[in-house]
Amino acid sequence: MDKQVAILLADGFEEGEAIIILDIFRRLQINIEALSIGNQLELTSYHNVKMQADALLKDRAATLYDAIIMPGGPQGARNLGNSEEVVEFVKKHLAADKYVCPFCSAGAHVMAKNNLLGSKKYTTSGKNYELYNDGNYVDQNIVIEGKLITGKGLGVVFEYAFTLAALFAPIDKVKWEADHIYFYHWQP
């Protein structure tokens, strides 16, 4: 069976992060589903871009994905972290030893805020790590701590997307795609 990945979207999500991750995964034919955490498929991003998700989280709450990705965006990450449904979904994936991949401020506003990190190392954008006591902040672009993979922010989203994609697609195919779009900075 093919691997399944979900990207969780809340109103206020950082559209650049979400779109680039979706684009890279779909170019590589990795099954990724955009899930709205709200009651409707249409969402409004951080910079007021309208986007339609593939499905609602509440309709996929029983699904166990191989990875879940959470983009940032100041309000989007807070909306994710304030959702009991999202927190339970993340806990379920952590307990099942699946990849949990918060990006940008989601590392802090979802994971640290809800005490989901423990002593694990992670990164997040800005000084968001100062808001919470959970986890061990590391000032790096991408931090891999077992199956927790965090990334700093929009400027490293291509590197992050290819790093995650390499978990689910043959490395030669991932390298080819990185070269194809002239992203020469990624080193597997």
C-alpha positions as a printed Julia matrix, in Angstrom:
188×3 Matrix{Float64}:
   0.0    0.0     0.0
   1.24   3.49   -0.83
   2.27   5.77    1.99
  -0.26   8.41    3.0
   0.62  11.88    4.25
  -1.67  14.62    5.6
  -1.0   18.34    5.8
  -3.23  20.06    8.37
  -4.52  23.5     7.46
  -6.23  26.07    9.64
  -7.34  29.56    8.69
  -4.28  31.77    8.8
  -1.87  29.08    7.54
   1.31  30.25    5.78
   0.36  29.63    2.15
   3.91  29.57    0.81
   4.86  26.74    3.15
   1.73  24.71    2.46
   1.78  25.13   -1.31
   5.48  24.3    -1.69
   5.16  21.15    0.41
   2.04  20.07   -1.5
   3.72  20.85   -4.82
   6.91  18.88   -4.1
   4.98  15.88   -2.77
   2.6   15.83   -5.72
   5.42  16.22   -8.25
   6.95  13.12   -6.68
   3.57  11.34   -6.69
   3.54  10.98   -2.91
  -0.03  10.68   -1.66
  -0.65  13.85    0.34
  -4.03  15.07    1.47
  -4.72  18.64    2.59
  -7.05  18.53    5.59
  -9.01  21.52    6.83
  -9.4   21.53   10.6
 -12.55  23.63   10.31
 -16.06  22.82    9.2
 -15.54  23.76    5.56
 -13.06  22.91    2.85
 -12.28  26.52    1.92
  -9.67  28.24    4.02
  -8.12  31.69    4.07
  -4.34  31.85    4.41
  -2.12  34.24    6.34
  -2.01  36.61    3.37
  -5.71  36.23    2.48
  -5.29  33.65   -0.27
  -8.31  31.38   -0.58
  -7.54  27.68   -0.83
  -9.63  24.54   -0.81
  -8.57  21.5     1.2
  -9.11  17.96   -0.04
 -11.1   16.87    3.02
 -12.05  17.82    6.56
  -9.98  16.56    9.48
 -13.15  15.51   11.29
 -13.89  13.13    8.4
 -10.37  11.67    8.56
  -9.88  11.65   12.34
  -9.84   7.83   12.4
  -7.23   7.62    9.62
  -3.66   6.84   10.6
  -1.28   8.55    8.17
   2.39   7.72    7.73
   3.15  11.39    8.38
   1.33  14.54    9.35
   2.69  17.96    8.42
   1.64  21.24    9.99
   2.66  24.54    8.34
   3.08  27.73   10.3
   1.62  31.17    9.92
   1.2   33.12   13.16
  -2.55  32.64   13.41
  -2.7   29.36   11.51
  -0.28  27.62   13.89
  -2.15  29.01   16.9
  -5.43  27.75   15.43
  -3.9   24.3    15.02
  -2.54  24.34   18.57
  -5.85  25.5    20.04
  -7.8   22.67   18.38
  -8.46  19.69   20.64
  -9.12  17.64   17.52
  -5.67  18.48   16.13
  -3.94  17.76   19.44
  -5.64  14.36   19.71
  -4.77  13.61   16.07
  -1.11  14.46   16.74
  -1.07  12.37   19.94
  -2.48   9.41   18.02
   0.27   9.66   15.42
   2.99  10.06   18.04
   1.72   6.97   19.87
   1.71   5.0    16.6
   5.34   6.03   15.89
   4.42   7.94   12.73
   6.23  11.01   11.42
   5.03  14.26   12.96
   6.33  17.29   11.08
   5.52  20.75   12.42
   7.02  23.59   10.44
   7.74  27.19   11.36
   5.68  28.37   14.34
   3.74  25.08   14.53
   6.71  23.58   16.37
   6.0   25.94   19.25
   2.28  26.72   18.97
   1.17  23.11   18.42
   3.83  20.86   19.88
   5.42  22.82   22.76
   2.18  24.55   23.77
   0.48  21.19   24.23
   3.46  19.48   25.91
   3.93  17.04   23.05
   7.72  17.36   22.82
   8.99  16.17   26.2
  12.77  16.35   26.04
  12.96  16.16   22.24
  14.96  18.69   20.25
  13.04  20.91   17.85
  13.2   24.19   15.98
  10.63  26.88   15.37
  10.45  30.37   13.94
  11.49  33.53   15.72
  11.46  33.49   19.48
   8.32  31.35   19.76
  10.3   28.78   21.75
  10.48  31.32   24.61
   6.7   31.1    25.08
   6.69  27.48   26.24
   8.76  25.23   28.51
   8.32  21.98   26.57
  11.05  20.53   24.34
  14.66  21.55   23.73
  14.95  24.34   21.18
  17.84  24.08   18.7
  18.75  27.01   16.45
  18.97  25.05   13.18
  17.03  25.16    9.92
  15.8   21.56   10.23
  15.92  19.32   13.28
  15.34  15.58   13.02
  14.67  13.89   16.35
  13.5   10.37   15.58
  10.19  10.74   13.79
   9.75  14.36   14.83
  10.98  16.6    12.01
  10.79  20.35   12.54
  11.76  23.23   10.3
  12.45  26.88   11.01
  10.43  28.89    8.49
   9.49  29.88    4.98
  13.06  30.46    3.81
  13.91  26.78    4.31
  10.65  25.25    3.06
  12.16  23.73   -0.09
  14.89  22.03    1.95
  12.25  20.83    4.42
   9.9   19.56    1.7
  12.67  17.57   -0.02
  13.89  16.19    3.32
  10.39  14.91    4.08
   9.79  13.69    0.52
  12.95  11.57    0.73
  11.21   9.52    3.42
   8.51   8.45    0.97
  10.04   8.44   -2.51
  13.2    6.9    -4.0
  16.16   9.17   -3.32
  17.23   9.27   -6.97
  13.76  10.52   -7.93
  13.85  13.16   -5.17
  17.33  14.32   -6.26
  16.17  14.51   -9.88
  13.17  16.65   -8.92
  15.33  18.99   -6.81
  17.67  19.46   -9.77
  14.73  19.78  -12.16
  13.43  22.84  -10.31
  16.99  24.21   -9.91
  17.09  23.69   -6.14
  20.75  22.85   -5.76
  20.96  23.53   -2.03
  19.45  20.26   -0.82
  21.8   17.55    0.3
  20.23  14.23    1.3
